[in-house]
Amino acid sequence: MIRKKQLFLSVISGVLLSLPWSSSSFSWTLFFAFVPLLMVEDQLVSQKQSQRSIVLFFYAIVTFLVWNVLSTWWIAYVSLGGMILITGINAFLMACVWWLMHLIRRRFALPTGYFSWIVLWLTFEYLHFHWAIQWPWLTLGNGLANSVQLIQWYEFTGVLGGSLWVLLINILLFSLYKCFTQKRVNRSLQLSALTVLLVAGPVCWSLHRYATYTEKGKAVEIALLQPNINPYSEKFSAISSKVQTHRLISLVQTIVTDSTQYVLAPETALASMWEEENLKQNKALEAIDSLIIQYPKIRFVAGAITQKRLGANESISYTSRKTADGNPYEVFNSSLLMDQSLQVQIGHKSILVSGVEKMPFEQYFSFLGDNALQVGGISGSLSSANESTVFEGDHGDKIGSVICFESAFGEYVASAVKKGASLIFIMTNDSWWKDSPGITQHFSFSRLRAIETRRSIARSANTGISGFINQRGDVLKKTEINSCIAILSRIQMNNEITFYVTYGDYLGRVSCYLSGLILIYLLIGYLRNRGDGL
């Protein structure tokens, strides 16, 4: 009976954790989502003489499998195996964090165990931004993306600050529950006051910041294009690249004005092409060049798959390929900016999607590259840039170019702002996920980037959601999914630098250091007491 109850509580935690990713109305469930699992963990600590520590790992992995599957099931539209792999690995890593916390709780006092949980969890989330299989999608702070009035302080902490907030409130609510059941009145009152302070403090400051923040910088007029081309049945087969480009131009002509300065099209909106010195003469760009002659004030920004030949002195990487005559070249997911000048500015995507645009650990196991999914019209691992892309815009303005998955990485977007970007362009093709929560989740992350950097954002998606977001994270205008449309708006270009842009994910770096000390301490303790077991 006890085991059934513990299993039930584990499932409830998983469901509560998934709700913010399923509906924008349920961000608040994060603040007590861990409480049922904390109840299970606490019961197992009290039974540590009869229950092995690995039992907690089982209940934890149930929670995290439920959370991962309910939140990211839509990955199966592209690859069922990929979805199983991603959710399985992520759930396993999350459960490992809880198991380590449980080990510490079995050995030390309660505050030490919960402190270790916070530190280890933030370390796990931080490393998910940087290791070979990057997957920060379920970072706890992301779950608050649609509650922008409450998280204006992300300009100081980034999403990891939101994760810290969620963890602290869960611990306080569980501790309050425990004191209440033990009828410890004075302690319950103290914890109640502390919980109210921890909730109300950040919320009140954020509401004040939201109400008093004024948009900064000059306004620019931008047109967003949403061509709505089905990637499964049209993009790479039924509709020629010439017809697709014509659709983009037709959309521009329906909405552009004499004041329009930028036109933004989605990821891979243009036909694939070779990067040549005279790139503007490429047939794939002729129609765009004619459009710019017609509207000389505009700068046209769009995505494309590009191939780049390697010179004799350039190093060949594990993602390099060879032409039929044996010459090496690389393939990139790229963004291009075209204007009246003879040069085309090109930027390459830096953060690639594992299993789709790259195969993790391919540098050690070269055969893995052949198994990358064919998503985007080309198979095999793509090459990547080493830094963010910033385009030179009108009158020396700088525009940060962000492609698809990169928009889930706050510190990466901040690096473009550090280079002088006063505006962020995001281009993506979320249509692979069809009409699923994945599309709305991805769009909401752009609101976080706006707050962290205090930069207005223009986002163009092939089938939606495209939209404009201001520096407070408000959605000014957005499109419906699966509609062929262009929208126009004016947003402002800010040059001020936030604390987060300057220091990035410092909470993650500090947590990594503390986690290292905790793990070393655990290892020393294990070696000293090896005979006693865990």
C-alpha positions in Angstrom: 0.0 0.0 0.0 2.8 2.4 0.9 4.6 1.7 -2.4 1.4 2.4 -4.4 1.0 5.7 -2.6 4.7 6.6 -3.2 4.3 5.7 -6.9 1.1 7.8 -7.1 2.9 10.8 -5.6 5.7 10.4 -8.0 3.3 10.4 -11.0 1.5 13.5 -9.6 4.8 15.4 -9.4 5.5 14.6 -13.0 2.1 15.8 -14.1 2.4 19.0 -12.1 5.8 19.7 -13.6 4.5 19.2 -17.2 1.5 21.5 -16.9 3.4 24.8 -17.6 4.7 23.3 -20.8 1.3 22.1 -21.8 -0.6 25.3 -21.1 0.5 28.9 -20.5 -2.1 29.2 -17.7 -0.3 26.7 -15.4 3.0 28.3 -14.6 2.0 28.5 -10.9 2.0 24.7 -10.5 5.9 24.7 -10.6 6.0 26.2 -7.1 4.6 23.0 -5.5 5.2 20.4 -8.2 8.1 18.8 -6.4 6.3 18.6 -3.1 4.8 15.1 -3.7 8.2 13.7 -4.7 9.8 15.4 -1.7 7.2 13.6 0.5 8.4 10.3 -1.0 12.0 11.1 -0.5 11.4 12.1 3.1 9.6 8.9 3.8 12.6 6.9 2.3 15.0 8.9 4.5 13.1 7.9 7.6 13.2 4.3 6.4 16.9 4.3 5.5 17.6 1.3 7.7 15.3 -0.9 5.7 15.2 0.9 2.3 18.2 1.2 0.0 19.0 4.5 -1.6 18.4 3.2 -5.1 14.6 3.0 -4.4 14.4 6.8 -4.5 16.0 6.7 -8.0 13.1 4.5 -9.2 10.5 6.9 -7.9 12.4 9.9 -9.3 12.8 8.5 -12.7 9.0 7.8 -12.8 8.4 11.5 -12.1 10.8 12.7 -14.7 9.7 10.3 -17.4 6.2 11.6 -16.9 7.3 15.2 -17.0 9.5 14.7 -20.1 7.1 12.7 -22.1 4.0 14.9 -21.4 6.0 18.1 -22.2 8.0 17.0 -25.3 6.1 14.1 -26.9 5.8 16.2 -30.0 9.5 15.3 -30.9 8.0 12.0 -32.1 6.6 13.8 -35.2 10.1 13.9 -36.5 11.5 10.8 -34.8 9.8 8.4 -32.3 13.3 7.0 -31.5 14.7 10.5 -31.0 11.9 11.4 -28.6 12.4 8.2 -26.6 16.1 8.8 -26.4 15.9 12.5 -25.4 13.2 12.0 -22.8 15.0 8.9 -21.5 18.4 10.5 -21.1 16.9 13.7 -19.6 14.8 11.8 -17.1 17.8 9.6 -16.1 20.0 12.7 -15.5 17.3 14.4 -13.5 16.8 11.2 -11.4 20.6 11.1 -10.8 20.5 14.6 -9.3 17.7 13.5 -6.9 19.6 10.3 -6.0 22.7 12.3 -5.1 20.6 14.6 -3.0 19.0 11.6 -1.3 22.4 10.1 -0.5 23.4 13.4 1.2 20.1 13.6 3.1 20.7 10.1 4.5 24.1 11.1 5.9 23.6 14.7 6.9 21.1 17.2 8.4 18.1 18.3 6.4 19.3 21.8 5.3 22.5 20.3 3.9 20.6 17.9 1.7 18.2 20.5 0.3 21.1 22.9 -0.3 22.9 20.2 -2.3 19.7 19.6 -4.3 19.5 23.2 -5.3 23.2 23.3 -6.2 23.2 20.0 -8.1 20.0 20.9 -10.0 21.3 24.3 -11.1 24.5 22.6 -12.2 22.5 20.0 -14.2 20.5 22.8 -16.0 23.7 24.8 -16.6 25.5 21.9 -18.1 22.6 21.2 -20.4 23.5 24.5 -22.1 27.0 23.4 -22.8 27.6 19.6 -23.1 27.4 17.4 -26.3 23.7 16.7 -26.0 22.4 20.2 -25.3 18.7 20.2 -24.2 17.7 23.1 -21.9 14.1 22.9 -23.0 12.8 21.9 -19.5 14.9 24.3 -17.5 12.5 25.2 -14.7 12.8 28.9 -15.3 11.5 28.4 -18.8 8.2 27.3 -17.3 7.5 30.9 -16.3 8.0 32.3 -19.8 4.3 33.4 -20.2 4.2 35.2 -16.8 6.5 38.0 -17.9 4.9 40.5 -15.4 6.3 38.3 -12.6 9.9 37.7 -13.9 11.2 41.1 -14.9 14.2 40.3 -12.6 15.5 37.8 -15.2 17.5 40.8 -16.5 19.7 40.1 -13.5 19.6 36.3 -13.2 18.5 34.8 -16.4 16.3 31.7 -16.4 18.4 30.0 -13.8 17.2 32.6 -11.3 13.7 31.4 -12.1 14.8 27.8 -11.4 16.3 28.8 -8.1 13.1 30.6 -7.1 11.0 27.5 -8.0 13.3 25.2 -6.0 13.3 27.4 -2.9 9.5 27.8 -2.8 9.1 24.0 -3.2 11.4 23.4 -0.3 9.6 25.9 1.9 6.1 24.6 1.1 7.2 21.0 1.8 8.8 22.1 5.1 5.7 24.0 6.0 3.6 20.9 5.2 5.8 18.8 7.4 5.7 21.2 10.3 1.9 21.5 10.0 1.4 17.7 10.2 3.7 17.6 13.2 1.7 20.4 14.8 4.8 22.6 15.2 2.8 25.9 15.4 5.6 28.4 15.9 7.8 26.9 13.2 4.8 26.7 10.8 4.2 30.5 11.4 7.9 31.2 10.7 7.9 29.2 7.5 4.7 30.8 6.4 6.1 34.2 6.8 9.3 33.3 5.0 7.3 31.7 2.1 5.1 34.8 1.7 8.3 37.0 1.7 10.0 34.8 -0.9 7.0 34.8 -3.2 5.8 38.4 -2.7 9.3 40.1 -2.8 10.3 39.1 -6.4 6.7 39.5 -7.6 6.2 43.0 -6.2 9.6 44.2 -7.5 8.8 42.7 -10.9 5.3 44.2 -11.1 6.8 47.6 -10.3 9.6 47.2 -12.9 7.1 46.0 -15.5 4.8 49.0 -14.8 7.6 51.6 -14.9 9.8 50.2 -17.6 9.9 52.4 -20.8 11.0 51.1 -24.2 14.4 52.5 -25.1 16.0 53.4 -28.4 14.9 54.5 -31.8 12.0 52.7 -33.6 12.4 50.7 -36.8 9.7 49.2 -39.0 10.1 45.5 -39.8 8.1 43.2 -42.0 7.8 39.5 -40.9 7.1 36.8 -43.5 5.4 33.5 -42.8 5.2 31.6 -46.1 3.5 28.5 -44.5 5.2 25.8 -46.6 4.7 22.2 -45.3 8.2 20.7 -44.7 6.9 17.2 -45.1 5.0 17.5 -48.4 6.0 20.8 -50.0 9.3 22.3 -48.9 11.7 19.9 -50.4 9.7 18.2 -53.1 6.3 19.4 -54.3 7.0 23.2 -54.5 10.1 24.4 -56.4 12.5 26.8 -54.7 11.6 29.4 -57.3 8.0 29.2 -56.4 8.8 29.4 -52.7 10.9 32.5 -53.3 8.1 34.1 -55.3 5.8 33.5 -52.4 8.1 35.4 -50.1 8.3 38.3 -52.5 4.5 38.4 -52.9 4.1 38.6 -49.1 6.6 41.5 -49.0 4.7 43.4 -51.7 1.4 43.1 -49.7 2.7 44.8 -46.6 5.9 46.8 -47.2 5.8 50.6 -46.9 8.2 53.4 -47.7 9.2 53.3 -44.0 10.1 49.6 -43.9 13.7 49.1 -43.1 14.0 45.3 -42.6 12.2 42.2 -44.0 12.7 39.0 -42.0 12.0 35.6 -43.5 12.3 32.1 -41.8 15.0 29.6 -41.4 15.9 27.8 -44.7 13.4 30.1 -46.6 15.8 30.4 -49.5 17.2 27.7 -51.8 20.5 26.1 -50.8 23.6 27.8 -52.4 27.4 27.8 -52.4 29.1 30.7 -50.6 31.0 32.5 -53.3 32.6 35.9 -53.5 29.9 37.0 -56.0 27.1 35.5 -54.0 24.7 38.2 -54.9 24.7 36.9 -58.5 23.6 33.5 -57.3 20.4 32.5 -59.1 18.7 31.8 -55.8 19.1 35.4 -54.8 18.3 37.1 -58.2 14.6 37.6 -57.3 15.5 39.0 -53.9 18.0 41.4 -55.5 15.2 42.6 -57.8 13.0 43.2 -54.8 15.6 45.3 -53.1 16.0 47.4 -56.3 12.3 48.0 -56.2 12.4 48.8 -52.4 15.9 50.2 -51.9 15.5 51.1 -48.2 14.9 47.5 -47.1 17.4 45.0 -45.8 16.3 41.4 -46.5 17.2 38.8 -43.9 16.5 35.1 -44.5 17.8 31.6 -43.8 19.3 29.1 -46.2 21.4 26.0 -46.2 24.8 27.0 -47.6 27.9 25.1 -48.7 31.4 26.5 -48.3 34.5 25.2 -50.1 37.6 24.8 -47.9 40.8 26.4 -49.1 44.2 24.6 -49.2 45.2 26.1 -45.8 41.9 25.6 -44.0 41.6 22.7 -41.6 39.2 19.8 -42.4 36.9 19.0 -39.5 34.9 15.8 -38.7 31.8 17.4 -40.3 33.5 18.3 -43.6 32.4 16.6 -46.8 33.9 16.0 -50.2 32.6 16.9 -53.7 32.6 14.3 -56.5 36.0 15.4 -57.5 37.4 15.1 -53.9 37.4 18.8 -52.8 36.5 19.3 -49.2 33.5 21.6 -48.2 31.3 22.2 -45.3 27.5 22.6 -45.0 25.9 25.2 -42.7 22.5 26.3 -41.6 22.9 30.0 -42.3 21.3 33.4 -42.2 21.9 36.0 -44.9 21.4 39.8 -45.0 21.1 41.4 -48.4 20.8 45.1 -49.2 21.9 47.5 -52.0 25.6 46.8 -51.4 27.4 44.2 -53.5 28.2 42.0 -50.5 25.9 39.5 -48.8 26.5 39.2 -45.0 26.4 35.6 -43.9 26.2 34.0 -40.4 26.3 30.4 -39.5 24.3 28.6 -36.9 26.4 27.8 -33.8 24.1 25.6 -31.7 22.9 22.6 -33.6 20.1 20.2 -32.7 21.4 16.9 -31.6 20.3 13.9 -33.7 19.0 16.3 -36.4 21.7 18.7 -37.4 24.5 16.9 -35.6 25.3 13.6 -34.0 26.9 13.9 -30.5 30.4 12.5 -30.1 30.8 12.2 -33.9 34.3 13.5 -33.5 35.1 10.2 -31.7 32.8 7.9 -33.7 32.7 9.1 -37.3 30.1 6.6 -38.4 27.5 8.4 -36.3 27.3 11.4 -38.7 25.6 9.2 -41.3 22.7 8.7 -39.0 21.7 12.3 -38.5 18.1 12.7 -39.6 17.3 14.4 -42.9 15.6 17.5 -41.6 16.1 20.7 -43.6 16.6 19.1 -47.0 20.1 17.7 -46.2 21.3 14.6 -44.3 24.4 14.2 -42.2 25.9 16.4 -39.5 26.2 20.1 -40.3 29.2 22.3 -39.5 28.8 25.1 -37.0 30.2 28.5 -36.1 32.1 29.2 -32.9 30.3 32.4 -32.0 27.1 34.3 -32.4 26.2 36.3 -35.6 25.7 40.1 -35.6 24.8 41.8 -38.9 25.6 45.4 -39.8 22.2 47.1 -40.4 21.0 50.6 -41.3 23.2 53.5 -40.3 25.6 51.2 -38.5 22.9 49.5 -36.4 23.7 46.0 -35.3 21.3 43.1 -35.5 21.8 39.8 -33.6 20.8 36.9 -35.9 19.5 33.8 -34.0 18.5 30.6 -35.8 15.9 28.3 -34.3 17.2 26.2 -31.3 19.7 29.0 -30.5 16.8 31.0 -29.1 16.6 28.6 -26.1 20.1 29.7 -24.9 20.1 32.9 -23.0 23.8 33.3 -22.6 24.3 32.7 -26.4 21.8 35.5 -27.3 23.4 37.7 -24.7 26.8 37.2 -26.5 25.3 38.9 -29.6 24.2 41.8 -27.4 27.7 42.0 -26.0 28.9 42.5 -29.6 26.6 45.5 -30.0 23.3 44.0 -31.2 20.5 46.4 -30.4 17.8 44.2 -31.9 17.4 40.5 -32.1 16.1 38.6 -35.2 15.0 35.0 -34.7 14.3 32.8 -37.7 13.0 29.3 -37.3 11.1 26.5 -39.0 9.0 24.9 -36.2 6.6 23.2 -38.7 8.4 19.9 -38.1 6.5 19.7 -34.8 3.2 20.3 -36.6 0.4 22.0 -34.6 1.8 20.9 -31.1 2.8 22.5 -27.8 6.4 22.5 -29.0 5.6 25.5 -31.3 4.1 27.6 -28.5 6.9 26.6 -26.1 9.6 27.7 -28.5 7.8 31.0 -29.2 7.6 31.7 -25.4 11.3 31.3 -25.0 11.8 34.5 -27.1 9.9 36.4 -24.4 12.6 35.3 -21.9 15.4 36.5 -24.2 13.7 39.9 -24.5 13.7 40.4 -20.7 17.2 39.0 -20.1 18.7 41.4 -22.7 16.1 44.2 -22.8 16.1 43.8 -26.6 13.1 43.9 -28.8 12.7 40.7 -30.9 11.3 40.0 -34.4 10.6 36.3 -35.0 9.8 34.8 -38.3 8.6 31.1 -38.4 7.8 29.2 -41.6 4.3 28.1 -40.4 4.1 30.1 -37.2 4.3 31.4 -34.7 5.8 34.7 -36.0 5.7 37.8 -34.0 7.1 41.0 -32.4 8.1 41.1 -28.7 9.1 44.3 -26.9 11.8 44.8 -24.2 9.4 43.8 -21.4 8.6 40.5 -23.0 5.2 41.6 -24.2 3.9 40.1 -27.4 3.0 43.1 -29.6 1.7 41.2 -32.5 1.8 37.5 -33.6 0.4 35.2 -36.3 -1.7 32.2 -36.2 -0.2 28.8 -36.8 -0.5 27.4 -40.4 -1.3 30.7 -42.0 0.4 32.3 -45.0 0.8 35.9 -43.9 3.0 38.9 -43.5 2.9 41.3 -40.5 4.3 44.7 -40.0 5.3 46.6 -36.8 7.7 49.1 -35.3 9.9 48.0 -32.5 12.7 49.9 -30.7 16.5 49.3 -30.7 18.1 49.4 -27.2 21.8 49.9 -26.6 21.9 49.5 -22.8 23.5 46.4 -21.3 21.7 44.4 -18.6 23.4 42.7 -15.6 22.6 39.3 -17.2 24.2 40.3 -20.5 27.4 41.3 -18.6 27.7 38.2 -16.4 25.6 35.6 -18.1 24.7 32.4 -16.3 26.8 33.1 -13.2 24.3 31.2 -11.0 25.2 28.1 -13.0 28.9 28.6 -12.8 28.8 29.1 -9.0 26.7 26.0 -8.7 29.2 24.0 -10.8 32.0 25.0 -8.4 29.9 24.1 -5.3 28.7 20.8 -6.9 32.3 19.8 -7.5 33.1 20.3 -3.8 30.0 18.3 -2.8 30.9 15.4 -5.1 34.5 15.4 -3.9 33.3 15.3 -0.3 30.9 12.4 -1.1 33.7 10.5 -2.9 36.1 10.9 0.0 33.3 9.8 2.4 32.5 6.8 0.2 36.2 5.7 0.0 36.5 6.0 3.8 33.4 3.9 4.5 33.5 1.6 1.5 32.8 -1.4 3.7 29.6 0.1 5.1 27.8 0.4 1.7 25.4 3.1 0.7 
